[in-house]
Amino acid sequence: MNKGKILLVGFGPGAKEHMSYRAREAIAEADVVIGYSTYIKLVQELLAGKEVIRKGMTEEIDRCVEAYEQALLGKKVALISSGDIGVYGMAGPTFEVLLQAGWKPDSGIEVEVIPGATALNACAALVGAPLTHDFCSISLSDLLTPWPTIAKRLESAARGDFVVALYNPKSGRRTRQIVEAQTILLRHRSPDTPVAIVKSGYRRRQAIQMTSLAHMADCEIGMLCTVLIGNSATFVQEGLMITPRGYANKYDRLTGEAKSGEEAGRSLSMGLNGWHACVRKQLRDQPERSLRQAADYFAAPLGEILAAIGAAQDEAGDHRAMAFAMEDLAGVLEAAIDWGRLRAVVRTDSGATAELLLDAGDFSRRGDWLNLITPHFHLHVDLSRIASAWFFSQENRQQGLYFLDPQGDALFSLLQIKRDGVFEPAALTSFHQARERFGQPHVAAEEILQAETETDE
Ligand SMILES: C[S@@+](CC[C@H](N)C(=O)[O-])C[C@H]1O[C@@H](n2cnc3c(N)ncnc32)[C@H](O)[C@@H]1O
């Protein structure tokens, strides 16, 4: 008996011109074609003489099982899906069914996945070039995914300034999800952010609405739509939605020459290494700028600012930062007893700040916890959450220690207190001695010079 084969075919958005050559070939070579009835209609003209198995919307796993059973009979089976079959499509469930049934890649039944232009590519092409920079897709369908997971992904995409493509945005039954998505995105993005809603792209009833994030949820949206939401740089001009690639960061728009400090084929001056130098320049130029103000200005965690300062101490003006190892915590706290009264600052994400006056000698350690218990307050710090610890000083403004979590945000800081507007000279000396003793030299990330030519494309 012939060995069967399963062809997992993504046939693109719907129009035959946008089906790949291999997708067309795969359907032609199949004995059996299995698909959701709407998809079968879309490729009808390719199905003459074939066994066609139509399945309903909710029979996804049935389609996979059927494909496997037909392949076991020695047939070539094309399981078809719109767009790309691996994007919210049948490729994943088919492999899951096969693996559960004991199938292995070398067990006789070959499986080929044939890619297609996914809805987000197709819809983007219809409205201009909205995906020219980092983007992500999020499905608003909570049929198989818990809403908190979807909400977390929306929040992360919004924070990360990704262009966002929303799949399965709304159905007759699911009408609130798009409103919730809008609310989450609006927390981080301007209400004027361009939005394109493409219905049935490259199909007979294609319809396009251009709107803004503020008005997105008021538009006509359904299951045949993909919603494309711009990032902070996306603009609409002449009816086209465009996300810049970033050339304006490096090249003069008129002359095409690289801007001062920039070089073709090399990281931007604000690239991985260069941007730390920009932080140091800022702090040199504005010595009064606090660590937190610098973090806000660069929209970066405190840890990045401390690392930037630590990488070249002499370049950050009055700011000095040096990390120390957590094994040395006991030694550092012992030294801090000489710093006198200290201010422990604890900030919550939700905006509350606690400032506690204490002495370093009051701390005690129990397992993973650093505890300080006084009649007025208790402070408990989970040491296992501390990813890095730093000495930080800003000339006559701040001297102390910062303890950061893995994201580089401050868990708490322990700062010296001024008396009559100045730090105690003895406390300052002790701070410098502790930094000398426990501070570790920062290893700056060396830029790896690439021998091959790199393009800016
Ligand atoms: C189950 S997903 C299938 C995605 C498909 N595998 C792909 O790669 O495009 C169905 C969703 O894809 C989007 N979609 C698929 N085809 C589309 C088209 N032609 N125009 C607009 N959106 C489309 C819609 O958001 C729809 O709710």
The ligand as an ORCA input file, in Angstrom:
! r2SCAN-3c Opt
* xyz 0 1
  C      -8.727     31.242     13.266
  S      -7.952     32.721     12.721
  C      -7.156     32.082     11.298
  C      -5.913     32.844     10.946
  C      -5.246     32.313      9.693
  N      -4.654     31.009      9.890
  C      -4.203     33.287      9.195
  O      -2.994     32.942      9.198
  O      -4.561     34.383      8.774
  C      -9.297     33.609     12.056
  C      -9.080     35.092     12.155
  O      -8.132     35.486     11.180
  C      -8.431     36.778     10.700
  N      -8.616     36.673      9.221
  C      -8.460     35.559      8.495
  N      -8.612     35.834      7.200
  C      -8.847     37.154      7.094
  C      -9.074     38.037      5.999
  N      -9.104     37.588      4.751
  N      -9.279     39.341      6.270
  C      -9.256     39.799      7.531
  N      -9.018     39.003      8.605
  C      -8.839     37.693      8.387
  C      -9.684     37.230     11.429
  O      -9.272     37.970     12.565
  C     -10.299     35.934     11.867
  O     -11.110     36.092     13.001
*
